[in-house]
Amino acid sequence: MSREDVAVSMRSAHLDTAHVGDITGALGSVSMSQTQSGRTSRTRLMTMLAVLGPGLIVMVGDNDAGGVATYAQAGQSYGYSLMWVLLLLIPVLIVNQEMVVRLGAVTGVGHARLINERFGRGWGWFSVGDLFVLNFLTLVTEFIGISLAAHYFGVSSYIVVPTAAVALVVIIATGSFQRWERAMFVFIAITLLQIPMLLMSHPDWAQAATSFVVPGIRGGISADAVLLIIAMVGTTVAPWQLFFQQSNIIDKRITPRFIGYERVDTTIGAFVVVIGAAALVATADFAARSTHAGTWIDSSDAGDIATMLAHHSHLLGTIFAIVLLDASIVGAAAVTLSTSYAFGDVFGMKHSLHRGVRDARKFYLSYTGMVVVAAAIVLIPGAPLGLITTAVQALAGLLLPSASVFLLLLCNDRQVLGPWVNKRWLNTVAVAIVAVLILLSAILMTTTLFPAWDVVTLSIWLAAGITALGGTGAVALRLTNRHRNPGTVDLVDWGAVDREQWRMPPLALLEPVRWSSGTRLGMLALRAYLVVGAVLLVVKAAQLGR
């Protein structure tokens, strides 16, 4: 490949031709032939509305059944005191998902396929295989949330769960990306019920504002508080988000020209998810404070929170149950679609919502199959639903750092992103985020497997070790970029390249990835950690299942 090809290549790496064309979003359309010159404020606004979607959907989907339960637990057990955790999650979400935005728009290739092609099928299957398992278990928890909401309304799960499963399949199988996104926007609009829910909970605005900016834990640091903080991070920064948003951006046909708009979409979504989480925390705090001692219970069951609220106000309890039901449906739709996107990436099949069922049978079959099986598991009498929920939290904690590591490596791959690679300051922030995620993952895994260990002391020792690991990772990343063998891509004057026109060439034309010894050693250590953790989790699950 010549220098000119690298600098100005417009050849597409798209796996599915349906991913190329005009943007047709829920709130408008943009023609690829539309020029940039002479654009007014109105046309920019209309473009923003057309692009809006992937970032908002992935973030709202993140406040799923597990999120509702976790935030409610934080509110009823610790009041407003953990809201500072939510504020810290905003930059984490924006940094992680902004890297995904660039990868999707510039490469036109899904996250799963990029990992497969750039790092080899061994690493690809290692990453994507875990994702399939985690996403399926997460989908089961979404149907558990639907079942809990049904129980509050006094309707049989055998009616509501199959109905929800059918609705999830019907929504996706229209053969129109625009119709699917409009349906998702309807569910997103329902989440606005969190506003009256919050107001009816009579929040203490001054205390909430203080808790957002002043870190603290009501009652002091404890093992339960540390684990709950980890759960809050784990439910907000999930691996499936990376795969979903990158593939959804590609399916929506967003190109580098619209990266700025998609960054705004993602930032809006990050604030929406944190505001929603804060509303859930405040509402659960109100439930704990206003419920009579004889009926109050400290529970992580979101259905119990709705019942507690109903003792004070039937309307408030109903709104909370609707929010739980809606969150479960949005989460189920996004998690399942991220898996089907990855399935199409890995097996090289058509995987676009622009295609009808007949044109992309395997894509829709993988989606439908996951929904049907997950719904069926929830309806099995005596199914270990509590064990599944625990397994999802532990497995998400285990996989939390690995997805971010691959994301960071891809965003420093000049072959993949050309002029769009990470800036040095962004790498510094991203390495710090990965180090923190590894720390939280290690704490969660250790305490899950060895519950008798002192969490606070363990956190201090692990924090010291992860700090050293983070510094080592930053050095390894710099050495990887500095000492690799110079290739064609290194000879290009990237400052002279038109960033909005540059796209990643076909993957087969890219030069192979060369890792430094430090990077290779770190990746092998990460793999060993994941293998050992997965084996121990299986053993622990077997013990709990007896």
GUSE-173849 format. One record per residue (C-alpha): x, y, z. Coordinates in steps of 0.05 Angstrom, whole numbers. Example, Ala and Ser with C-alpha at 12.3 -4.5 7.8 and 13.67 -1.06 7.14 Angstrom:
// residues 2
+--------+--------+--------+
|     px |     py |     pz |
+--------+--------+--------+
|    246 |    -90 |    156 |
|    273 |    -21 |    143 |
+--------+--------+--------+
This chain:
// residues 546
+--------+--------+--------+
|     px |     py |     pz |
+--------+--------+--------+
|      0 |      0 |      0 |
|     29 |     67 |    -21 |
|     35 |    130 |     21 |
|    -19 |    162 |    -22 |
|    -66 |    104 |    -10 |
|    -57 |    111 |     65 |
|    -67 |    186 |     65 |
|   -128 |    193 |     21 |
|   -158 |    124 |     17 |
|   -233 |    123 |     14 |
|   -238 |     48 |      3 |
|   -288 |     17 |     50 |
|   -273 |    -36 |    102 |
|   -348 |    -46 |    114 |
|   -368 |   -119 |    121 |
|   -441 |   -106 |    103 |
|   -459 |    -60 |     44 |
|   -522 |    -39 |     81 |
|   -476 |      1 |    127 |
|   -461 |     51 |     71 |
|   -510 |    105 |     50 |
|   -552 |    162 |     77 |
|   -565 |    171 |    151 |
|   -638 |    157 |    168 |
|   -648 |    168 |    242 |
|   -709 |    172 |    285 |
|   -711 |    248 |    283 |
|   -688 |    262 |    212 |
|   -644 |    243 |    154 |
|   -578 |    267 |    124 |
|   -557 |    255 |     53 |
|   -485 |    235 |     41 |
|   -485 |    282 |    -19 |
|   -500 |    342 |     26 |
|   -441 |    390 |     26 |
|   -410 |    424 |     86 |
|   -407 |    493 |     55 |
|   -457 |    546 |     74 |
|   -486 |    508 |    133 |
|   -532 |    548 |    177 |
|   -550 |    539 |    250 |
|   -615 |    507 |    229 |
|   -581 |    455 |    184 |
|   -532 |    439 |    240 |
|   -590 |    429 |    288 |
|   -626 |    384 |    238 |
|   -562 |    344 |    228 |
|   -554 |    337 |    303 |
|   -625 |    310 |    309 |
|   -613 |    261 |    252 |
|   -548 |    235 |    283 |
|   -576 |    232 |    354 |
|   -587 |    161 |    376 |
|   -530 |    112 |    388 |
|   -499 |    150 |    446 |
|   -567 |    164 |    479 |
|   -592 |     93 |    470 |
|   -529 |     60 |    497 |
|   -530 |    104 |    559 |
|   -604 |     97 |    574 |
|   -597 |     22 |    563 |
|   -542 |     23 |    615 |
|   -593 |     42 |    668 |
|   -624 |    -27 |    660 |
|   -655 |    -74 |    711 |
|   -588 |    -86 |    745 |
|   -575 |    -11 |    747 |
|   -643 |      4 |    777 |
|   -631 |    -48 |    832 |
|   -560 |    -24 |    846 |
|   -577 |     50 |    850 |
|   -638 |     35 |    893 |
|   -595 |     -5 |    940 |
|   -547 |     53 |    945 |
|   -603 |    101 |    962 |
|   -638 |     60 |   1014 |
|   -574 |     38 |   1049 |
|   -531 |    101 |   1044 |
|   -578 |    157 |   1026 |
|   -548 |    211 |    982 |
|   -477 |    199 |   1007 |
|   -454 |    158 |    946 |
|   -477 |    207 |    893 |
|   -405 |    231 |    884 |
|   -391 |    163 |    851 |
|   -442 |    181 |    797 |
|   -407 |    247 |    783 |
|   -340 |    212 |    774 |
|   -372 |    164 |    725 |
|   -389 |    219 |    675 |
|   -317 |    229 |    650 |
|   -305 |    154 |    650 |
|   -366 |    143 |    606 |
|   -349 |    200 |    559 |
|   -276 |    180 |    551 |
|   -291 |    106 |    539 |
|   -349 |    117 |    491 |
|   -316 |    174 |    454 |
|   -260 |    126 |    434 |
|   -315 |     79 |    409 |
|   -346 |    135 |    369 |
|   -281 |    147 |    331 |
|   -270 |     72 |    319 |
|   -339 |     63 |    291 |
|   -342 |    124 |    247 |
|   -271 |    118 |    219 |
|   -265 |     43 |    209 |
|   -335 |     22 |    190 |
|   -318 |    -44 |    226 |
|   -348 |    -71 |    290 |
|   -309 |    -79 |    355 |
|   -309 |   -155 |    352 |
|   -282 |   -158 |    282 |
|   -228 |   -106 |    296 |
|   -202 |   -147 |    355 |
|   -204 |   -210 |    314 |
|   -167 |   -181 |    254 |
|   -116 |   -137 |    290 |
|    -97 |   -182 |    349 |
|   -112 |   -251 |    321 |
|   -169 |   -299 |    329 |
|   -142 |   -325 |    395 |
|   -149 |   -257 |    428 |
|   -213 |   -245 |    389 |
|   -249 |   -307 |    413 |
|   -221 |   -296 |    482 |
|   -255 |   -227 |    484 |
|   -318 |   -240 |    444 |
|   -332 |   -309 |    473 |
|   -335 |   -279 |    543 |
|   -379 |   -223 |    517 |
|   -430 |   -273 |    489 |
|   -435 |   -308 |    557 |
|   -439 |   -243 |    597 |
|   -491 |   -212 |    550 |
|   -535 |   -273 |    553 |
|   -534 |   -274 |    629 |
|   -547 |   -199 |    630 |
|   -607 |   -210 |    584 |
|   -634 |   -260 |    635 |
|   -629 |   -207 |    689 |
|   -669 |   -159 |    645 |
|   -725 |   -210 |    642 |
|   -720 |   -218 |    717 |
|   -732 |   -143 |    722 |
|   -792 |   -150 |    676 |
|   -818 |   -206 |    720 |
|   -810 |   -164 |    783 |
|   -849 |   -106 |    752 |
|   -903 |   -155 |    731 |
|   -907 |   -181 |    802 |
|   -918 |   -110 |    829 |
|   -977 |   -100 |    782 |
|  -1006 |   -168 |    802 |
|   -998 |   -196 |    731 |
|   -970 |   -265 |    719 |
|   -898 |   -269 |    694 |
|   -924 |   -323 |    646 |
|   -962 |   -267 |    611 |
|   -916 |   -207 |    616 |
|   -849 |   -241 |    601 |
|   -871 |   -275 |    536 |
|   -906 |   -210 |    515 |
|   -842 |   -171 |    527 |
|   -802 |   -223 |    488 |
|   -849 |   -218 |    428 |
|   -846 |   -141 |    432 |
|   -770 |   -142 |    431 |
|   -769 |   -185 |    369 |
|   -823 |   -145 |    333 |
|   -787 |    -80 |    346 |
|   -723 |   -103 |    313 |
|   -752 |   -143 |    255 |
|   -781 |    -85 |    216 |
|   -725 |    -82 |    164 |
|   -717 |     -8 |    178 |
|   -664 |     24 |    222 |
|   -706 |     86 |    228 |
|   -768 |     49 |    253 |
|   -726 |     11 |    304 |
|   -693 |     76 |    330 |
|   -761 |    110 |    335 |
|   -787 |     52 |    377 |
|   -726 |     59 |    422 |
|   -739 |    133 |    429 |
|   -809 |    118 |    453 |
|   -780 |     76 |    509 |
|   -729 |    130 |    524 |
|   -786 |    181 |    529 |
|   -818 |    136 |    582 |
|   -755 |    143 |    624 |
|   -775 |    216 |    633 |
|   -822 |    190 |    686 |
|   -761 |    192 |    730 |
|   -771 |    268 |    735 |
|   -840 |    266 |    768 |
|   -816 |    205 |    808 |
|   -759 |    247 |    835 |
|   -803 |    307 |    851 |
|   -854 |    264 |    887 |
|   -797 |    237 |    930 |
|   -787 |    307 |    960 |
|   -711 |    308 |    950 |
|   -665 |    348 |    994 |
|   -632 |    389 |    939 |
|   -579 |    420 |    983 |
|   -557 |    352 |   1010 |
|   -557 |    322 |    940 |
|   -514 |    378 |    913 |
|   -465 |    370 |    971 |
|   -462 |    295 |    962 |
|   -446 |    302 |    888 |
|   -383 |    343 |    900 |
|   -360 |    321 |    970 |
|   -340 |    247 |    974 |
|   -364 |    210 |   1035 |
|   -399 |    147 |   1059 |
|   -455 |    150 |   1109 |
|   -433 |    108 |   1168 |
|   -361 |    107 |   1146 |
|   -321 |     60 |   1102 |
|   -343 |    -12 |   1106 |
|   -339 |    -75 |   1064 |
|   -411 |    -69 |   1041 |
|   -401 |      4 |   1020 |
|   -338 |    -13 |    980 |
|   -373 |    -70 |    945 |
|   -434 |    -27 |    930 |
|   -389 |     27 |    900 |
|   -357 |    -26 |    856 |
|   -426 |    -50 |    835 |
|   -446 |     21 |    817 |
|   -385 |     28 |    772 |
|   -395 |    -42 |    743 |
|   -468 |    -30 |    725 |
|   -452 |     37 |    692 |
|   -388 |     19 |    654 |
|   -406 |    -47 |    620 |
|   -368 |    -84 |    565 |
|   -429 |    -91 |    520 |
|   -433 |    -15 |    514 |
|   -369 |    -13 |    473 |
|   -393 |    -66 |    424 |
|   -463 |    -37 |    418 |
|   -446 |     35 |    404 |
|   -391 |     21 |    355 |
|   -435 |    -26 |    314 |
|   -496 |     19 |    320 |
|   -456 |     79 |    294 |
|   -435 |     37 |    235 |
|   -506 |     12 |    222 |
|   -531 |     84 |    225 |
|   -478 |    101 |    172 |
|   -443 |    155 |    213 |
|   -377 |    175 |    182 |
|   -318 |    218 |    207 |
|   -354 |    279 |    181 |
|   -406 |    270 |    237 |
|   -360 |    251 |    294 |
|   -370 |    319 |    328 |
|   -446 |    308 |    328 |
|   -439 |    237 |    355 |
|   -393 |    263 |    411 |
|   -449 |    310 |    432 |
|   -499 |    252 |    428 |
|   -453 |    211 |    474 |
|   -442 |    268 |    523 |
|   -517 |    281 |    528 |
|   -527 |    207 |    541 |
|   -474 |    206 |    596 |
|   -509 |    263 |    633 |
|   -577 |    230 |    623 |
|   -554 |    164 |    653 |
|   -524 |    198 |    714 |
|   -585 |    242 |    725 |
|   -629 |    181 |    720 |
|   -585 |    143 |    769 |
|   -587 |    202 |    818 |
|   -663 |    202 |    813 |
|   -665 |    128 |    830 |
|   -619 |    139 |    890 |
|   -661 |    196 |    917 |
|   -726 |    157 |    907 |
|   -700 |     96 |    943 |
|   -675 |    141 |   1000 |
|   -745 |    169 |   1006 |
|   -774 |     99 |   1007 |
|   -728 |     80 |   1065 |
|   -742 |    144 |   1104 |
|   -818 |    147 |   1094 |
|   -836 |     74 |   1103 |
|   -858 |     51 |   1172 |
|   -806 |     10 |   1208 |
|   -852 |    -50 |   1210 |
|   -855 |    -55 |   1134 |
|   -786 |    -29 |   1116 |
|   -735 |    -80 |   1090 |
|   -664 |    -70 |   1065 |
|   -668 |   -105 |    998 |
|   -632 |   -104 |    932 |
|   -697 |   -128 |    898 |
|   -723 |    -69 |    857 |
|   -793 |    -97 |    863 |
|   -790 |    -89 |    939 |
|   -772 |    -15 |    929 |
|   -835 |     -5 |    888 |
|   -876 |    -39 |    944 |
|   -843 |      5 |    997 |
|   -860 |     67 |    957 |
|   -932 |     44 |    948 |
|   -941 |     46 |   1024 |
|   -931 |    121 |   1019 |
|   -961 |    134 |    951 |
|   -992 |     83 |    904 |
|   -978 |    129 |    845 |
|   -904 |    135 |    864 |
|   -898 |     59 |    870 |
|   -931 |     50 |    803 |
|   -884 |    100 |    769 |
|   -824 |     65 |    799 |
|   -849 |     -3 |    773 |
|   -861 |     27 |    703 |
|   -790 |     56 |    704 |
|   -763 |    -13 |    723 |
|   -803 |    -47 |    668 |
|   -781 |      5 |    616 |
|   -708 |      1 |    637 |
|   -709 |    -74 |    631 |
|   -738 |    -71 |    561 |
|   -688 |    -19 |    536 |
|   -631 |    -57 |    568 |
|   -653 |   -123 |    538 |
|   -659 |    -92 |    468 |
|   -590 |    -60 |    470 |
|   -553 |   -119 |    502 |
|   -583 |   -170 |    454 |
|   -570 |   -126 |    393 |
|   -497 |   -116 |    414 |
|   -490 |   -192 |    415 |
|   -522 |   -201 |    347 |
|   -478 |   -146 |    318 |
|   -416 |   -181 |    346 |
|   -442 |   -248 |    320 |
|   -447 |   -219 |    249 |
|   -377 |   -189 |    256 |
|   -344 |   -253 |    278 |
|   -378 |   -299 |    227 |
|   -377 |   -249 |    170 |
|   -452 |   -246 |    159 |
|   -501 |   -192 |    141 |
|   -518 |   -155 |    205 |
|   -557 |    -91 |    194 |
|   -624 |    -65 |    217 |
|   -632 |    -37 |    147 |
|   -642 |   -108 |    122 |
|   -706 |   -148 |    128 |
|   -711 |   -216 |    161 |
|   -706 |   -254 |     95 |
|   -643 |   -216 |     76 |
|   -607 |   -227 |    142 |
|   -638 |   -290 |    172 |
|   -579 |   -310 |    215 |
|   -572 |   -241 |    245 |
|   -645 |   -239 |    266 |
|   -644 |   -312 |    286 |
|   -587 |   -300 |    335 |
|   -626 |   -242 |    366 |
|   -691 |   -280 |    370 |
|   -658 |   -343 |    398 |
|   -625 |   -304 |    454 |
|   -690 |   -270 |    473 |
|   -731 |   -334 |    472 |
|   -682 |   -375 |    513 |
|   -670 |   -320 |    564 |
|   -745 |   -310 |    574 |
|   -756 |   -385 |    581 |
|   -702 |   -390 |    635 |
|   -737 |   -337 |    677 |
|   -803 |   -375 |    672 |
|   -773 |   -442 |    695 |
|   -800 |   -457 |    765 |
|   -743 |   -458 |    815 |
|   -692 |   -429 |    767 |
|   -632 |   -401 |    805 |
|   -647 |   -329 |    787 |
|   -610 |   -302 |    848 |
|   -548 |   -342 |    829 |
|   -552 |   -315 |    757 |
|   -556 |   -243 |    782 |
|   -495 |   -254 |    827 |
|   -457 |   -288 |    770 |
|   -472 |   -229 |    723 |
|   -444 |   -179 |    773 |
|   -381 |   -220 |    785 |
|   -370 |   -236 |    712 |
|   -380 |   -163 |    692 |
|   -328 |   -144 |    744 |
|   -281 |   -195 |    717 |
|   -287 |   -171 |    645 |
|   -290 |    -97 |    662 |
|   -217 |    -80 |    648 |
|   -203 |   -126 |    589 |
|   -251 |    -92 |    541 |
|   -221 |    -24 |    559 |
|   -151 |    -50 |    547 |
|   -168 |    -73 |    476 |
|   -203 |     -7 |    464 |
|   -142 |     31 |    485 |
|    -96 |    -10 |    441 |
|   -141 |     -1 |    380 |
|   -146 |     74 |    391 |
|    -69 |     78 |    388 |
|    -65 |     37 |    325 |
|    -46 |     86 |    270 |
|    -63 |     34 |    217 |
|   -135 |     33 |    243 |
|   -148 |    105 |    261 |
|    -97 |    144 |    220 |
|   -103 |    218 |    240 |
|   -156 |    200 |    292 |
|   -111 |    163 |    341 |
|   -112 |    182 |    415 |
|    -77 |    245 |    438 |
|    -24 |    236 |    492 |
|    -67 |    269 |    546 |
|   -124 |    222 |    528 |
|    -79 |    162 |    535 |
|    -59 |    185 |    604 |
|   -132 |    191 |    625 |
|   -150 |    125 |    593 |
|    -93 |     87 |    626 |
|   -115 |    116 |    693 |
|   -186 |     93 |    680 |
|   -163 |     23 |    661 |
|   -120 |     19 |    724 |
|   -180 |     38 |    767 |
|   -224 |    -13 |    731 |
|   -172 |    -68 |    743 |
|   -170 |    -48 |    816 |
|   -246 |    -52 |    823 |
|   -248 |   -117 |    784 |
|   -195 |   -149 |    829 |
|   -232 |   -127 |    892 |
|   -299 |   -153 |    867 |
|   -270 |   -219 |    844 |
|   -230 |   -231 |    908 |
|   -288 |   -215 |    955 |
|   -336 |   -257 |    913 |
|   -290 |   -317 |    918 |
|   -265 |   -304 |    989 |
|   -320 |   -267 |   1026 |
|   -285 |   -272 |   1093 |
|   -228 |   -226 |   1071 |
|   -225 |   -155 |   1097 |
|   -248 |   -112 |   1038 |
|   -219 |    -46 |   1063 |
|   -149 |    -74 |   1075 |
|   -152 |   -112 |   1010 |
|   -171 |    -48 |    973 |
|   -111 |    -10 |   1001 |
|    -62 |    -64 |    981 |
|    -92 |    -74 |    913 |
|    -94 |      2 |    901 |
|    -19 |      5 |    913 |
|     -6 |    -52 |    865 |
|    -53 |    -25 |    811 |
|    -20 |     44 |    816 |
|     46 |     12 |    799 |
|     13 |    -29 |    744 |
|    -19 |     34 |    715 |
|     49 |     68 |    710 |
|     78 |      6 |    678 |
|     21 |      4 |    628 |
|     31 |     76 |    608 |
|    105 |     64 |    596 |
|     90 |      0 |    556 |
|     40 |     38 |    513 |
|     91 |     92 |    497 |
|    145 |     40 |    482 |
|     97 |      4 |    436 |
|     86 |     68 |    395 |
|    159 |     91 |    398 |
|    198 |     27 |    384 |
|    155 |     -9 |    333 |
|    186 |    -20 |    265 |
|    168 |     40 |    221 |
|    119 |     23 |    166 |
|     86 |     59 |    110 |
|     37 |     92 |    156 |
|     93 |    124 |    197 |
|    118 |    162 |    136 |
|     53 |    199 |    125 |
|     46 |    272 |    143 |
|    -18 |    264 |    182 |
|    -25 |    339 |    192 |
|    -37 |    346 |    117 |
|    -91 |    292 |    115 |
|   -165 |    311 |    110 |
|   -190 |    279 |    174 |
|   -263 |    281 |    153 |
|   -249 |    243 |     89 |
|   -200 |    191 |    116 |
|   -227 |    121 |    127 |
|   -192 |     58 |    148 |
|   -171 |     16 |     87 |
|   -194 |    -57 |     82 |
|   -165 |    -97 |    140 |
|   -128 |   -144 |     94 |
|    -85 |    -86 |     70 |
|    -62 |    -64 |    139 |
|      7 |    -79 |    165 |
|      9 |   -130 |    222 |
|      7 |   -107 |    295 |
|     74 |   -109 |    331 |
|     72 |   -108 |    406 |
|    131 |    -89 |    450 |
|    155 |   -141 |    500 |
|    123 |   -102 |    557 |
|     55 |    -99 |    522 |
|     57 |   -173 |    506 |
|     75 |   -191 |    577 |
|     19 |   -147 |    604 |
|    -32 |   -178 |    557 |
|    -11 |   -248 |    576 |
|    -17 |   -229 |    650 |
|    -87 |   -202 |    636 |
|   -106 |   -266 |    600 |
|    -80 |   -308 |    658 |
|   -121 |   -266 |    707 |
|   -184 |   -275 |    666 |
|   -174 |   -350 |    659 |
|   -160 |   -361 |    733 |
|   -218 |   -315 |    752 |
|   -266 |   -351 |    705 |
|   -247 |   -420 |    732 |
|   -255 |   -397 |    804 |
|   -322 |   -366 |    787 |
|   -347 |   -432 |    759 |
|   -324 |   -468 |    822 |
|   -358 |   -416 |    866 |
|   -422 |   -420 |    825 |
|   -422 |   -495 |    832 |
|   -415 |   -489 |    907 |
|   -472 |   -439 |    912 |
|   -516 |   -481 |    868 |
|   -514 |   -542 |    914 |
+--------+--------+--------+
